[in-house]
């Protein structure tokens, strides 16, 4: 029941109306003057790169994805989470964990994560290729803070401390992960969108947006001068339809009527502008569909066979692979993708539901990364996970509640796989990382460092990093010459 479902007629039209507006960046080839000098000075090789965000909305319990395997640390985990098999216990059976190899042999993955284990260890289909790494205890921060400082702030004794707005709130934390502005200032742009503001004019040609969403409209890919381009796993959103035959589909007739309406000219300036914007957006979608369906976009039988057909996330990631494959047809040397896989808000039941969802995630990611390898695209793509937050370490009976610090995944040919970056926290209740209320962990690694490492690889210069990530200098000096975390290979 947590699986996304294909678009209904109503959902199709709703997304289409959004896309007509959200695709307006396709029509805009000029950056505002404020950014012109930054773009002109961007420089860098005209290579091909893509960033793919897999957003696990709802707040994944990532401390049951990446788990201590070393016995003493596992014992602490077991006590905190509730022993395996006990009433309300959330700890996984140590004997079933999928152990990582050195240098991360003290940790294991959830039993459902066979492909992730192979990607991290360089085994199985990824023999000799360590493609997956982790960043531990990562979360939204405005500036580094200590547990003592946070406790003072929470008790009302340090109201000026810059703490992310509305901690533990789904909507606010999703927004903050996507905007990289956790102080809660009004933000109409996301960090991938601001990245597009900087890079698009230098790296890309033609009229296609580099910000491609397979998860509907999002703030993540909205810039100050760029917008996202919304597609579906089947390709473009469009009004077009075949109206032939004795019994034409009513929706197709309606789409044809709408298209005819868009072809009219209006004396009212606002109506004419909206009509032309919508028509041009629709034309762009139709052009994309032609390219998406072209022979150049086809993956081949052996690659197609990798993707399990009943797995909607796998089908979505297959569309990402196809869109990367036709990047030259789209005139794109830089692309960002947004994929959403929701349903991780496991308040009432964690173990069984998460096991099923992780199995879906594991199968989709395994197929997707194998496809990139087979097509020779592995070094051009870095994919990464994000989520609202992790969950409380202590069980609320059968599930968990909203927390803060989490574990994230990054994978690709240029990732230093098999390693855990950041600091895996002490999982003791009321320990050095626990800020209370059932085991909410204070992040030891800012999400800004995670984003900055990705952006540095993607081509954002040190001089432009603060435009994309306004708080990054609180955690790392972009001019230092050293990587923020080090998970990208030289």
FIBADO-586362 format. One record per residue (C-alpha): residue number from 1; residue in three letters; x, y negated, z. Coordinates in nm, 4 decimals, always signed. Layout:
<drengus>
num residuo x y z
NUM Ala X Y Z .
...
</drengus>
This chain:
<drengus>
num residuo x y z
1 Unk +0.0000 +0.0000 +0.0000 .
2 Unk +0.3076 -0.2189 +0.0177 .
3 Unk +0.3780 -0.1821 -0.3534 .
4 Unk +0.3133 -0.4791 -0.5810 .
5 Unk +0.0398 -0.4075 -0.8335 .
6 Unk +0.0120 -0.5056 -1.1991 .
7 Unk -0.1479 -0.8422 -1.2688 .
8 Unk -0.5237 -0.8567 -1.2694 .
9 Unk -0.7032 -1.0796 -1.5166 .
10 Unk -0.7463 -1.3448 -1.2482 .
11 Unk -0.3853 -1.3099 -1.1348 .
12 Unk -0.2648 -1.3312 -1.4944 .
13 Unk -0.4493 -1.6566 -1.5580 .
14 Unk -0.3397 -1.7987 -1.2232 .
15 Unk +0.0262 -1.7277 -1.2958 .
16 Unk -0.0159 -1.8538 -1.6496 .
17 Unk -0.1488 -2.1889 -1.5306 .
18 Unk +0.1469 -2.2151 -1.2936 .
19 Unk +0.3889 -2.1151 -1.5661 .
20 Unk +0.2566 -2.3861 -1.7960 .
21 Unk +0.3751 -2.6408 -1.5435 .
22 Unk +0.6722 -2.4443 -1.4031 .
23 Unk +0.8208 -2.3971 -1.7492 .
24 Unk +0.8334 -2.7689 -1.8210 .
25 Unk +1.2113 -2.7607 -1.7715 .
26 Unk +1.2301 -2.5789 -2.1035 .
27 Unk +1.1274 -2.9029 -2.2681 .
28 Unk +1.3752 -3.1183 -2.0782 .
29 Unk +1.7353 -3.1114 -2.2007 .
30 Unk +1.8530 -3.4244 -2.0207 .
31 Unk +1.9799 -3.4370 -1.6652 .
32 Unk +1.9184 -3.7502 -1.4636 .
33 Unk +2.1926 -4.0131 -1.4653 .
34 Unk +2.2821 -3.9443 -1.1058 .
35 Unk +2.4140 -3.6004 -1.2077 .
36 Unk +2.5601 -3.6866 -1.5469 .
37 Unk +2.9146 -3.7397 -1.4239 .
38 Unk +2.9114 -3.4181 -1.2203 .
39 Unk +2.7997 -3.2167 -1.5213 .
40 Unk +3.0570 -3.3737 -1.7505 .
41 Unk +3.3318 -3.2941 -1.5008 .
42 Unk +3.2185 -2.9396 -1.4271 .
43 Unk +3.4604 -2.7671 -1.6645 .
44 Unk +3.5385 -2.3988 -1.6333 .
45 Unk +3.5434 -2.1117 -1.8811 .
46 Unk +3.2422 -2.0424 -2.0987 .
47 Unk +3.1953 -1.6917 -1.9643 .
48 Unk +2.8679 -1.5134 -1.8836 .
49 Unk +2.7347 -1.4736 -1.5302 .
50 Unk +2.4047 -1.3981 -1.3610 .
51 Unk +2.2923 -1.4178 -0.9982 .
52 Unk +1.9981 -1.1958 -0.9027 .
53 Unk +1.8125 -1.2598 -0.5751 .
54 Unk +1.6048 -0.9703 -0.4403 .
55 Unk +1.3883 -1.1326 -0.1747 .
56 Unk +1.2500 -0.8877 +0.0828 .
57 Unk +0.9649 -1.0998 +0.2081 .
58 Unk +0.8056 -1.0302 +0.5423 .
59 Unk +1.1296 -0.9935 +0.7372 .
60 Unk +1.3069 -0.6601 +0.6937 .
61 Unk +1.4261 -0.4817 +1.0085 .
62 Unk +1.7825 -0.4701 +0.8808 .
63 Unk +1.9319 -0.3290 +1.2011 .
64 Unk +1.7602 -0.0044 +1.1070 .
65 Unk +1.9101 -0.0291 +0.7587 .
66 Unk +2.2730 -0.0800 +0.8690 .
67 Unk +2.3217 +0.1082 +1.1953 .
68 Unk +2.6187 +0.1758 +1.4295 .
69 Unk +2.7478 +0.5298 +1.3735 .
70 Unk +3.0429 +0.5266 +1.6168 .
71 Unk +2.9151 +0.7101 +1.9239 .
72 Unk +2.9452 +0.4449 +2.1947 .
73 Unk +2.7992 +0.1711 +1.9743 .
74 Unk +2.5249 +0.4086 +1.8627 .
75 Unk +2.4421 +0.4794 +2.2287 .
76 Unk +2.3949 +0.1044 +2.2889 .
77 Unk +2.1758 +0.0815 +1.9798 .
78 Unk +1.9716 +0.3803 +2.0992 .
79 Unk +1.9112 +0.2328 +2.4439 .
80 Unk +1.8135 -0.1064 +2.3028 .
81 Unk +1.5845 +0.0216 +2.0287 .
82 Unk +1.4406 +0.3153 +2.2228 .
83 Unk +1.5841 +0.6629 +2.1869 .
84 Unk +1.5033 +0.8671 +1.8795 .
85 Unk +1.1927 +1.0762 +1.9415 .
86 Unk +1.0890 +0.8899 +2.2565 .
87 Unk +0.7480 +0.7271 +2.2906 .
88 Unk +0.7752 +0.3999 +2.0980 .
89 Unk +1.1426 +0.4611 +2.0256 .
90 Unk +1.2723 +0.3012 +1.7050 .
91 Unk +1.6283 +0.4364 +1.6996 .
92 Unk +1.7124 +0.6589 +1.4040 .
93 Unk +1.8629 +1.0052 +1.4509 .
94 Unk +2.2422 +0.9632 +1.4317 .
95 Unk +2.2741 +1.3025 +1.2634 .
96 Unk +2.0597 +1.1821 +0.9727 .
97 Unk +2.2389 +0.8520 +0.9132 .
98 Unk +2.4290 +0.8189 +0.5861 .
99 Unk +2.7774 +0.7381 +0.7088 .
100 Unk +2.9858 +0.4805 +0.5278 .
101 Unk +3.3482 +0.5597 +0.4532 .
102 Unk +3.6546 +0.3638 +0.5673 .
103 Unk +3.6920 +0.0755 +0.6291 .
104 Unk +3.3278 +0.0800 +0.7451 .
105 Unk +3.3160 +0.4357 +0.8833 .
106 Unk +3.1804 +0.3160 +1.2177 .
107 Unk +2.8475 +0.2405 +1.0492 .
108 Unk +2.5794 +0.4323 +0.8671 .
109 Unk +2.2773 +0.3590 +0.6508 .
110 Unk +1.9143 +0.4553 +0.6897 .
111 Unk +1.8469 +0.8152 +0.5721 .
112 Unk +1.6409 +0.6775 +0.2787 .
113 Unk +1.9424 +0.4969 +0.1318 .
114 Unk +2.1275 +0.7642 -0.0682 .
115 Unk +2.1993 +0.5354 -0.3645 .
116 Unk +2.3139 +0.2494 -0.1425 .
117 Unk +2.5533 +0.4880 +0.0339 .
118 Unk +2.6944 +0.6004 -0.3027 .
119 Unk +2.7346 +0.2387 -0.4140 .
120 Unk +2.9166 +0.1446 -0.0936 .
121 Unk +3.1378 +0.4553 -0.0773 .
122 Unk +3.2108 +0.4844 -0.4483 .
123 Unk +3.0669 +0.8342 -0.4797 .
124 Unk +2.8093 +1.0175 -0.6908 .
125 Unk +2.6984 +0.8108 -0.9897 .
126 Unk +2.9393 +0.5393 -0.8689 .
127 Unk +3.2446 +0.7629 -0.8287 .
128 Unk +3.5504 +0.5431 -0.7890 .
129 Unk +3.3416 +0.2240 -0.8050 .
130 Unk +3.2600 +0.0606 -0.4720 .
131 Unk +2.9874 -0.1797 -0.5718 .
132 Unk +2.7996 -0.2615 -0.2481 .
133 Unk +2.9015 -0.4674 +0.0553 .
134 Unk +2.7140 -0.6138 +0.3512 .
135 Unk +2.7097 -0.9406 +0.5420 .
136 Unk +2.6140 -0.8873 +0.9036 .
137 Unk +2.4248 -1.1058 +1.1494 .
138 Unk +2.3535 -1.3769 +0.8938 .
139 Unk +2.0839 -1.6371 +0.9328 .
140 Unk +1.9722 -1.9957 +0.8874 .
141 Unk +2.1829 -2.2519 +1.0756 .
142 Unk +2.2293 -2.6275 +1.0489 .
143 Unk +2.5643 -2.6145 +1.2284 .
144 Unk +2.7424 -2.3575 +1.4470 .
145 Unk +2.5785 -2.3230 +1.7889 .
146 Unk +2.6426 -2.1048 +2.0905 .
147 Unk +2.3976 -1.8986 +2.2895 .
148 Unk +2.4386 -2.1389 +2.5838 .
149 Unk +2.3587 -2.4377 +2.3631 .
150 Unk +2.0552 -2.2636 +2.2188 .
151 Unk +1.9269 -2.1739 +2.5665 .
152 Unk +1.9608 -2.5380 +2.6734 .
153 Unk +1.7725 -2.6490 +2.3641 .
154 Unk +1.4977 -2.3925 +2.4174 .
155 Unk +1.4592 -2.5076 +2.7779 .
156 Unk +1.4170 -2.8674 +2.6605 .
157 Unk +1.7531 -2.9879 +2.7905 .
158 Unk +1.9202 -3.0581 +2.4565 .
159 Unk +1.6509 -3.1750 +2.2164 .
160 Unk +1.9072 -3.3340 +1.9820 .
161 Unk +2.0743 -3.0011 +1.9014 .
162 Unk +2.0296 -2.9328 +1.5262 .
163 Unk +1.8379 -2.6038 +1.5290 .
164 Unk +1.6482 -2.4708 +1.2253 .
165 Unk +1.2900 -2.5900 +1.2216 .
166 Unk +1.0148 -2.3435 +1.3162 .
167 Unk +1.2331 -2.0448 +1.3896 .
168 Unk +1.0599 -1.7051 +1.3584 .
169 Unk +0.7935 -1.8460 +1.1221 .
170 Unk +0.7571 -1.6589 +0.7929 .
171 Unk +0.6772 -1.9568 +0.5734 .
172 Unk +0.9398 -2.1852 +0.7233 .
173 Unk +1.2199 -1.9296 +0.7204 .
174 Unk +1.1421 -1.8214 +0.3635 .
175 Unk +1.1567 -2.1862 +0.2613 .
176 Unk +1.4851 -2.2386 +0.4459 .
177 Unk +1.6502 -1.9354 +0.2866 .
178 Unk +1.5457 -2.0710 -0.0508 .
179 Unk +1.6263 -2.4403 +0.0032 .
180 Unk +1.9358 -2.4094 +0.2276 .
181 Unk +1.8008 -2.7052 +0.4264 .
182 Unk +1.6932 -2.5509 +0.7593 .
183 Unk +1.6602 -2.8807 +0.9450 .
184 Unk +1.3144 -2.8983 +0.7911 .
185 Unk +1.3516 -3.2112 +0.5809 .
186 Unk +1.0955 -3.2370 +0.3053 .
187 Unk +1.2486 -3.0402 +0.0199 .
188 Unk +1.1079 -2.9980 -0.3261 .
189 Unk +1.4146 -2.8153 -0.4557 .
190 Unk +1.6005 -2.4928 -0.3852 .
191 Unk +1.9691 -2.4137 -0.3935 .
192 Unk +1.9495 -2.2144 -0.7190 .
193 Unk +1.7558 -2.5015 -0.8756 .
194 Unk +2.0152 -2.7558 -0.7686 .
195 Unk +2.2795 -2.5200 -0.9044 .
196 Unk +2.0945 -2.5306 -1.2384 .
197 Unk +2.0986 -2.9109 -1.2226 .
198 Unk +2.4783 -2.8911 -1.2117 .
199 Unk +2.5552 -2.6046 -1.4492 .
200 Unk +2.2817 -2.5773 -1.7103 .
201 Unk +2.3913 -2.8528 -1.9479 .
202 Unk +2.7514 -2.7317 -1.9513 .
203 Unk +2.6986 -2.3574 -1.9918 .
204 Unk +2.3668 -2.3237 -2.1735 .
205 Unk +2.2336 -2.4157 -2.5147 .
206 Unk +1.8863 -2.4002 -2.6643 .
207 Unk +1.5607 -2.4666 -2.4829 .
208 Unk +1.5427 -2.1792 -2.2334 .
209 Unk +1.5588 -2.2325 -1.8585 .
210 Unk +1.8424 -2.0518 -1.6811 .
211 Unk +1.6154 -2.0021 -1.3760 .
212 Unk +1.4030 -1.6966 -1.4481 .
213 Unk +1.1494 -1.5721 -1.1954 .
214 Unk +0.9821 -1.2332 -1.1899 .
215 Unk +0.8217 -1.3180 -0.8569 .
216 Unk +0.5953 -1.6077 -0.9549 .
217 Unk +0.6679 -1.9680 -0.8669 .
218 Unk +0.9236 -2.0259 -0.5924 .
219 Unk +1.1122 -2.3179 -0.4431 .
220 Unk +1.4464 -2.1325 -0.4755 .
221 Unk +1.4826 -2.2080 -0.8479 .
222 Unk +1.3301 -2.5565 -0.8558 .
223 Unk +1.5898 -2.8278 -0.9021 .
224 Unk +1.5679 -3.2041 -0.9038 .
225 Unk +1.5736 -3.1973 -1.2837 .
226 Unk +1.5079 -2.8299 -1.3628 .
227 Unk +1.2305 -2.5789 -1.3049 .
228 Unk +1.1980 -2.2011 -1.3182 .
229 Unk +1.0640 -1.9993 -1.6092 .
230 Unk +0.8118 -1.7406 -1.4895 .
231 Unk +0.7895 -1.4041 -1.6640 .
232 Unk +0.6542 -1.0588 -1.5800 .
233 Unk +0.8093 -0.7100 -1.6041 .
234 Unk +0.6429 -0.6862 -1.9459 .
235 Unk +0.7931 -1.0136 -2.0653 .
236 Unk +0.6391 -1.3559 -2.1109 .
237 Unk +0.3199 -1.5102 -1.9816 .
238 Unk +0.1155 -1.6228 -2.2813 .
239 Unk -0.2309 -1.7214 -2.3990 .
240 Unk -0.1854 -1.5123 -2.7119 .
241 Unk -0.3831 -1.1952 -2.7823 .
242 Unk -0.5022 -0.9850 -3.0729 .
243 Unk -0.8667 -1.0706 -3.1350 .
244 Unk -0.9225 -0.8324 -3.4255 .
245 Unk -1.1440 -0.5249 -3.4364 .
246 Unk -1.5131 -0.4659 -3.3922 .
247 Unk -1.5021 -0.5049 -3.0139 .
248 Unk -1.2400 -0.7655 -2.9287 .
249 Unk -1.1299 -0.7945 -2.5678 .
250 Unk -1.3163 -1.0866 -2.3991 .
251 Unk -0.9912 -1.2060 -2.2396 .
252 Unk -0.8228 -1.2077 -2.5803 .
253 Unk -1.1108 -1.4143 -2.7223 .
254 Unk -1.0763 -1.6558 -2.4333 .
255 Unk -0.7009 -1.6797 -2.4866 .
256 Unk -0.7559 -1.7478 -2.8565 .
257 Unk -1.0052 -2.0214 -2.7711 .
258 Unk -0.7577 -2.1777 -2.5292 .
259 Unk -0.4876 -2.1676 -2.7946 .
260 Unk -0.7205 -2.3414 -3.0394 .
261 Unk -0.7908 -2.6056 -2.7771 .
262 Unk -0.4193 -2.6648 -2.7315 .
263 Unk -0.3796 -2.7194 -3.1053 .
264 Unk -0.6174 -3.0178 -3.0927 .
265 Unk -0.5074 -3.3789 -3.0497 .
266 Unk -0.6688 -3.6086 -2.7919 .
267 Unk -0.7041 -3.9839 -2.7662 .
268 Unk -0.6704 -3.9796 -2.3881 .
269 Unk -0.2980 -4.0060 -2.3154 .
270 Unk -0.3051 -3.7886 -2.0009 .
271 Unk -0.5112 -3.5171 -2.1703 .
272 Unk -0.2862 -3.5238 -2.4763 .
273 Unk +0.0311 -3.5062 -2.2646 .
274 Unk -0.0975 -3.2141 -2.0593 .
275 Unk -0.2175 -3.0352 -2.3733 .
276 Unk +0.1177 -3.0753 -2.5457 .
277 Unk +0.3114 -2.9723 -2.2352 .
278 Unk +0.0990 -2.6601 -2.2022 .
279 Unk +0.1255 -2.5802 -2.5713 .
280 Unk +0.5036 -2.6215 -2.5759 .
281 Unk +0.5341 -2.4083 -2.2641 .
282 Unk +0.3165 -2.1426 -2.4251 .
283 Unk +0.5259 -2.1586 -2.7429 .
284 Unk +0.8399 -2.1089 -2.5343 .
285 Unk +0.6833 -1.8069 -2.3687 .
286 Unk +0.5935 -1.6611 -2.7085 .
287 Unk +0.9485 -1.7148 -2.8319 .
288 Unk +1.0819 -1.5439 -2.5208 .
289 Unk +0.8479 -1.2491 -2.5798 .
290 Unk +0.9760 -1.2114 -2.9351 .
291 Unk +1.3320 -1.1944 -2.8051 .
292 Unk +1.2336 -0.9691 -2.5140 .
293 Unk +1.0749 -0.7224 -2.7566 .
294 Unk +1.3548 -0.7390 -3.0120 .
295 Unk +1.5909 -0.4550 -3.0936 .
296 Unk +1.8679 -0.6423 -2.9105 .
297 Unk +1.6717 -0.6201 -2.5851 .
298 Unk +1.6213 -0.2448 -2.5965 .
299 Unk +1.8252 -0.0520 -2.3415 .
300 Unk +1.8309 +0.2896 -2.5057 .
301 Unk +1.6821 +0.6201 -2.3955 .
302 Unk +1.9602 +0.7101 -2.1515 .
303 Unk +1.9325 +0.3759 -1.9695 .
304 Unk +1.5520 +0.3762 -1.9763 .
305 Unk +1.5544 +0.7194 -1.8149 .
306 Unk +1.7330 +0.5812 -1.5078 .
307 Unk +1.4290 +0.3800 -1.3964 .
308 Unk +1.1550 +0.5735 -1.2113 .
309 Unk +0.8289 +0.4814 -1.3901 .
310 Unk +0.6086 +0.4733 -1.0787 .
311 Unk +0.8418 +0.2298 -0.8994 .
312 Unk +0.7221 -0.1272 -0.9637 .
313 Unk +1.0424 -0.2796 -0.8241 .
314 Unk +1.2485 -0.0618 -1.0588 .
315 Unk +1.0313 -0.1756 -1.3516 .
316 Unk +1.0889 -0.5364 -1.2481 .
317 Unk +1.4657 -0.4906 -1.2242 .
318 Unk +1.4609 -0.3205 -1.5644 .
319 Unk +1.3143 -0.6448 -1.7038 .
320 Unk +1.6023 -0.8343 -1.5395 .
321 Unk +1.8518 -0.6083 -1.7196 .
322 Unk +1.6760 -0.6654 -2.0544 .
323 Unk +1.6774 -1.0421 -2.0043 .
324 Unk +2.0482 -1.0400 -1.9194 .
325 Unk +2.1151 -0.8299 -2.2277 .
326 Unk +1.9549 -1.0925 -2.4563 .
327 Unk +2.1269 -1.3882 -2.2899 .
328 Unk +2.3000 -1.4906 -2.6161 .
329 Unk +1.9647 -1.4996 -2.7974 .
330 Unk +1.8334 -1.7213 -2.5192 .
331 Unk +2.1391 -1.9475 -2.5334 .
332 Unk +2.2239 -1.8736 -2.1698 .
333 Unk +2.5715 -1.8192 -2.0255 .
334 Unk +2.4367 -1.8754 -1.6772 .
335 Unk +2.1160 -1.7176 -1.5439 .
336 Unk +1.9557 -1.6876 -1.2023 .
337 Unk +1.6782 -1.4392 -1.1324 .
338 Unk +1.4265 -1.4211 -0.8494 .
339 Unk +1.2627 -1.0879 -0.7679 .
340 Unk +1.0245 -1.0489 -0.4757 .
341 Unk +0.9521 -0.7221 -0.2931 .
342 Unk +0.7174 -0.7881 -0.0021 .
343 Unk +0.5541 -0.5955 +0.2796 .
344 Unk +0.8343 -0.5840 +0.5403 .
345 Unk +0.6353 -0.7387 +0.8274 .
346 Unk +0.6207 -0.4187 +1.0328 .
347 Unk +0.4586 -0.5260 +1.3579 .
348 Unk +0.2411 -0.2194 +1.4070 .
349 Unk +0.4424 +0.0624 +1.2530 .
350 Unk +0.8068 +0.0581 +1.1544 .
351 Unk +0.9648 +0.4001 +1.1147 .
352 Unk +0.7437 +0.5680 +0.8554 .
353 Unk +0.6560 +0.2546 +0.6582 .
354 Unk +1.0127 +0.1315 +0.6409 .
355 Unk +1.1400 +0.4742 +0.5376 .
356 Unk +0.9054 +0.4710 +0.2378 .
357 Unk +0.9858 +0.1143 +0.1401 .
358 Unk +1.3604 +0.1667 +0.1719 .
359 Unk +1.3267 +0.4717 -0.0503 .
360 Unk +1.1579 +0.2553 -0.3145 .
361 Unk +1.4238 -0.0148 -0.2766 .
362 Unk +1.7082 +0.2373 -0.2859 .
363 Unk +1.5817 +0.4075 -0.6036 .
364 Unk +1.5260 +0.0735 -0.7797 .
365 Unk +1.8667 -0.0714 -0.6913 .
366 Unk +2.0454 +0.2511 -0.7790 .
367 Unk +1.8839 +0.2643 -1.1249 .
368 Unk +1.9410 -0.1060 -1.1843 .
369 Unk +2.3116 -0.1013 -1.0987 .
370 Unk +2.3687 +0.2152 -1.3024 .
371 Unk +2.2012 +0.0446 -1.5987 .
372 Unk +2.4330 -0.2555 -1.5710 .
373 Unk +2.7326 -0.0193 -1.5602 .
374 Unk +2.6199 +0.1740 -1.8675 .
375 Unk +2.5668 -0.1487 -2.0626 .
376 Unk +2.9041 -0.2928 -1.9583 .
377 Unk +2.7404 -0.5816 -1.7711 .
378 Unk +2.8551 -0.4918 -1.4182 .
379 Unk +3.1218 -0.7637 -1.3904 .
380 Unk +2.8860 -1.0355 -1.5149 .
381 Unk +2.6164 -0.9857 -1.2496 .
382 Unk +2.6122 -1.0189 -0.8721 .
383 Unk +2.2885 -0.9255 -0.6985 .
384 Unk +2.2053 -1.0030 -0.3389 .
385 Unk +1.9299 -0.9519 -0.0854 .
386 Unk +1.7593 -1.2108 +0.1304 .
387 Unk +1.4726 -1.1947 +0.3776 .
388 Unk +1.2848 -1.4249 +0.6130 .
389 Unk +1.4751 -1.2880 +0.9139 .
390 Unk +1.5437 -0.9565 +1.0825 .
391 Unk +1.3284 -0.8130 +1.3614 .
392 Unk +1.3481 -0.7897 +1.7384 .
393 Unk +1.5758 -0.5093 +1.8563 .
394 Unk +1.3279 -0.3990 +2.1209 .
395 Unk +1.0151 -0.2148 +2.0157 .
396 Unk +0.6783 -0.3738 +2.0754 .
397 Unk +0.5274 -0.0247 +2.0946 .
398 Unk +0.5590 +0.1081 +1.7400 .
399 Unk +0.6883 -0.1922 +1.5483 .
400 Unk +0.8957 -0.5055 +1.5870 .
401 Unk +0.8443 -0.8801 +1.5963 .
402 Unk +1.0037 -1.1777 +1.4218 .
403 Unk +1.3663 -1.2471 +1.5043 .
404 Unk +1.6644 -1.4290 +1.3473 .
405 Unk +2.0077 -1.2863 +1.2558 .
406 Unk +1.9964 -1.0113 +0.9909 .
407 Unk +2.2068 -0.7902 +0.7633 .
408 Unk +2.2183 -0.8621 +0.3895 .
409 Unk +2.3479 -0.6738 +0.0849 .
410 Unk +2.5533 -0.7911 -0.2128 .
411 Unk +2.6436 -0.5707 -0.5049 .
412 Unk +2.8055 -0.5821 -0.8463 .
413 Unk +3.1286 -0.5130 -1.0283 .
414 Unk +3.3009 -0.8161 -0.8758 .
415 Unk +3.1984 -0.7341 -0.5173 .
416 Unk +3.4576 -0.5996 -0.2723 .
417 Unk +3.2419 -0.2977 -0.1966 .
418 Unk +3.2411 -0.0693 +0.1040 .
419 Unk +3.3069 -0.3503 +0.3500 .
420 Unk +3.1022 -0.5374 +0.6105 .
421 Unk +3.1655 -0.9124 +0.6121 .
422 Unk +3.0844 -1.1400 +0.9018 .
423 Unk +3.0644 -0.9837 +1.2459 .
424 Unk +2.8342 -0.6962 +1.3314 .
425 Unk +2.6752 -0.8035 +1.6626 .
426 Unk +2.6658 -0.6453 +2.0033 .
427 Unk +2.3190 -0.4877 +2.0189 .
428 Unk +2.2924 -0.4940 +2.3976 .
429 Unk +1.9694 -0.6538 +2.5205 .
430 Unk +2.0574 -0.9858 +2.6853 .
431 Unk +2.4077 -0.9414 +2.5413 .
432 Unk +2.6275 -1.2151 +2.3920 .
433 Unk +2.4207 -1.2437 +2.0723 .
434 Unk +2.0714 -1.1995 +2.2175 .
435 Unk +1.8791 -1.5229 +2.2716 .
436 Unk +1.5867 -1.3380 +2.4313 .
437 Unk +1.2256 -1.2410 +2.3677 .
438 Unk +1.2971 -0.8791 +2.2871 .
439 Unk +1.6363 -0.8984 +2.1212 .
440 Unk +1.6495 -1.1894 +1.8817 .
441 Unk +2.0072 -1.2253 +1.7597 .
442 Unk +2.1743 -1.5638 +1.7206 .
443 Unk +2.3389 -1.5552 +1.3760 .
444 Unk +2.7171 -1.5531 +1.3790 .
445 Unk +2.7358 -1.6201 +1.0018 .
446 Unk +2.5498 -1.9039 +0.8378 .
447 Unk +2.3468 -1.8358 +0.5252 .
448 Unk +2.5374 -2.1321 +0.3741 .
449 Unk +2.8574 -1.9250 +0.3678 .
450 Unk +2.6745 -1.6452 +0.1886 .
451 Unk +2.5341 -1.8842 -0.0699 .
452 Unk +2.8647 -2.0700 -0.1119 .
453 Unk +3.0534 -1.7479 -0.1889 .
454 Unk +2.7992 -1.6643 -0.4611 .
455 Unk +2.8007 -2.0172 -0.6036 .
456 Unk +3.1808 -2.0362 -0.6058 .
457 Unk +3.1902 -1.7234 -0.8255 .
458 Unk +2.9039 -1.8584 -1.0377 .
459 Unk +3.0964 -2.1717 -1.1318 .
460 Unk +2.9898 -2.4502 -0.8942 .
461 Unk +3.2972 -2.6616 -0.8305 .
462 Unk +3.4157 -2.7678 -0.4850 .
463 Unk +3.3155 -3.1259 -0.5635 .
464 Unk +2.9576 -3.0257 -0.6405 .
465 Unk +2.9111 -2.7733 -0.3600 .
466 Unk +2.7675 -3.0259 -0.1135 .
467 Unk +2.4985 -3.1269 -0.3649 .
468 Unk +2.3821 -2.7671 -0.3882 .
469 Unk +2.4360 -2.6873 -0.0172 .
470 Unk +2.4001 -3.0052 +0.1913 .
471 Unk +2.5145 -2.8408 +0.5186 .
472 Unk +2.8024 -2.6326 +0.3849 .
473 Unk +3.0761 -2.8607 +0.5230 .
474 Unk +2.9550 -2.7767 +0.8764 .
475 Unk +3.0842 -2.4215 +0.8212 .
476 Unk +3.3495 -2.4319 +0.5485 .
477 Unk +3.5646 -2.6842 +0.3655 .
478 Unk +3.4903 -2.6500 -0.0080 .
479 Unk +3.8305 -2.8047 -0.0848 .
480 Unk +4.0220 -2.5556 +0.1275 .
481 Unk +4.0928 -2.3149 -0.1567 .
482 Unk +3.9882 -2.0203 +0.0627 .
483 Unk +3.6687 -1.8236 +0.0050 .
484 Unk +3.3813 -1.8715 +0.2499 .
485 Unk +3.3502 -1.4985 +0.3317 .
486 Unk +3.5659 -1.3089 +0.0826 .
487 Unk +3.3228 -1.0523 -0.0571 .
488 Unk +3.3859 -1.1572 -0.4199 .
489 Unk +3.6950 -0.9991 -0.5748 .
490 Unk +3.9548 -1.2337 -0.7316 .
</drengus>
